[in-house]
Amino acid sequence: MLRQLYIRNFTLIDELNMQFHPGFSVITGETGAGKSIVLGAIGLLLGQRADLKTLKQGADRCVIEAHFDLSRYDMHDFFAQNDIDYDAQDTIVRRELTAAGKSRAFINDTPVSLALLKELGERLVDVHSQHQNLLLSKHDFQLSVVDIIAHDEAQLADYREAFAAYREANARLESLRNEIDDARKNVDFMQFQYDELAAANLQAGEQEELEQQRDKMNHAEDIKSALYTADSALSDEQGGIVGRLRQAATALRGIERVLPAAEELAARMESCHIELKDIAGEVSTMVGDVDFDPAELDRIEQRLDRLYELEKKYRVETVDALIAERERLGEELAKVENGDEALQAQTTLCEQLRQTCGKKADVLTRLRQKAAKTIEQALRERLVPLGMPKVRFEIKIESRQLSAEGQDSVSFLFSANTSTALQPVSEVASGGEIARVMLSLKAMISGAVKLPTIIFDEIDTGVSGKIAEQMAAMMAEMGAQDRQVISITHLPQIAARGTTHYKVYKEETAQGTATRMLLLSDEERVGEIAQMLSGSSVSAAAIENAKELLKKK
C-alpha cells in the first residue's frame, strides 16, 4: 500500500509530504483546489509521460517520491529479475524532472527505464478515473475481466505459446507459397541459367591457377633466360659457383693442421656447398620445364575469357560466386519441382497446430463460461443495492476466429429494468449506471488480482443519496480486505465513510497560489462534510447531518 507521498515543485505544489493509511481513505476539496494535481503526480510515479508544463514555474527540478509497504504482496521475483534491491516494508519509487527537459526514474535508488517504472506501477496502484468508464465499450477489456475472474493465466499462457507456433507456421506457409509462385514464373529462365553454369564445369580456384599459367607462358622467354643465367652461374664447369666453392673448401681442409681456424671455415663452406648444389639442381630442372606452347596458351585464354564473360553476365567477381549462384538456382529449381510436396507438408503442419490451438482454446472457453456465470451473479448482487433492483446483466461469449486471446468474443449485455431488451452496456447504460457497473467490476477484480492500492477519481459522478452510501459501503468493504482504497469524491455520503479523510485546498502565499493537502481531524471532518452538504454557508442542521453521516461508517 501507499504509505507516504512527497511532491516538490509540481505545478501549484511547492512541497507536500503526506502519510497515507490502510483501509478506505477519502480526498475532498472544492473544484479547482488541486485534487487532479495530486493525482497527476501519482500518475508520473506510475510511468506516465512527463510534460515540462507540470514543473512549477521558476523551479529547476521537480521531485515526486512515494513509499510503499509490500509486505503482504509477493513481489520479490519482479525485483530479482530486474536486479533491484527489495525491501518489502519500504519500497521507494521516485521520479525527477528538470527544467532542461530531462526525466529520470528510480526504484529503491536504482535508475530504471520508464517502461520498467510503468510495469511496477501497474502492480502497485490502479487509478480509476471517469474516462476509464469508456473501457466498458471495449471488448478486450471485457475479455480481460472474464480472464481475471477465471484465473486462467496458466492456460492462457499455454494457449498463446501454441498460437504463436501456429501463426509462425502460417507465415512460413504463405512465404513458401509466394516463393514457389515467383519461382514458377521464372522457371524457364532459371533453368537456362542453371544449365549454362552447369555446362561451364566451374571449379573452385581455377581462375587463379589459369591466370598464373597464362602469365608464366606470356613471359616464357624472360623466365627461361633468367633460369639459364642462374644455372650457368651456379653449375658452369669453368667458373660455376658450386664447383669453385667446393675447391675453396678443399683448399682450407689442406691447411687445417697448421691453421686450426681453417677447419671451421671449411665446414661452413661445405654446408653452403650442399645448399647451393641443391639449389642448382632445382634451377636446372626448372630450365627443362619451361616450354612455350601456343596451343595451350590459346586454350587458357579462351577458358579465362569464358569465365570473365560469365562473371560479367551474372554480376559477380569470382568463380566461387558463380558456383554459389549455380547452387542457388539448383535449390530454386528443386523447390519448384518439389513445391507441391513442400506446400502439402507445411499445410499439414499448420492444420495440426491449428487443431492443437483449438483444443487449448476450448479449455479457455470452458473456464471463461464458468467465470461469466460467476460474474453475472456477483454483479447482480452488487448492483441491486446500488439502486438497480430490476437489473439484468449477461455476459455473451461467442466463437470467433483464433487470435492471441483464444477463440472467444465477449460482450457485456445490460438492462436496468425488465421491460428493456439486453443490449451492450456501453450503448444503453447511463453515466451513473456505468459508474456503478465499473465500481462493482473493480471490486471483483481487486479481490482477484490483489492490487495493493486502488484510487477512484470521482467514480461517483451521476449518483447521490442512498446509492452514494451503497457505493461508499462497497469501497469501504474493499478497503477492509487487505488493500488500500482511496476515493476522490464530491459526495458527503462517500466522504463520511472513509476511515481517513484528506482535504485538498488552495492557499495564497507570497510566491503565489499553492495547493495544500491536509489530514483532517475528527472535528475538521465534521466541518468539511457539513460544507459539502450545505455549501460555503455551513448551517447547524448541516453540522448535525454531517455528524449523523459520520456515525454510520
Buried (B, 14 or more C-beta within 10 A) or exposed (E): BBBBBBBBBBBBBBEBEBEBBBBBBBBBBBEEBBBBBBBBBBBBBBBBEBEEEBBBEEBEBBBBBBBBBBEEBEBEEBBEEBEBEBBBEEBBBBBBBBBEEEBEBBBBEBEBEBEBBBBBBEBBBBBBBBEBBEBBBEBEBBBBBBBBBBEBEEBBEBBBEBBEBBBEBBEEBEEBBEBBEEBEEEBEEBBEBBEBBEEBEBEEEBBEEBEEBBEBBBEBEEBBEBBBEBBBBBBEEEEBBBBEBBEBBEEBBEEBEEEEEBBEBBBEBBEBBEEBBEBBBEBBEBBEEBEBEEEEBEEBBEBBEEBEEBBEEBEBEBBEBBBEBBEEBBEBBEBBEEBEEBBEEBBEBBEEBBEBBBEBBEBBBEBBBBBBEBBBEBBBEBBEBBBBEEBBBBBEBEEEEBEEBBBBBBBBBBBBEEEEEBEBBBEBBEEBBBBBBBBBBBBBBBBBEBBBBBBBBBBBBBBBEEBBBBBBBBBBBBBEEEBBBBBBBBBBBBBBBBBBBBBBBBEEEEEEEBBBBBBBEEEEBBBBBBBBBBEEEBEEEBBEBBBEBBEEE
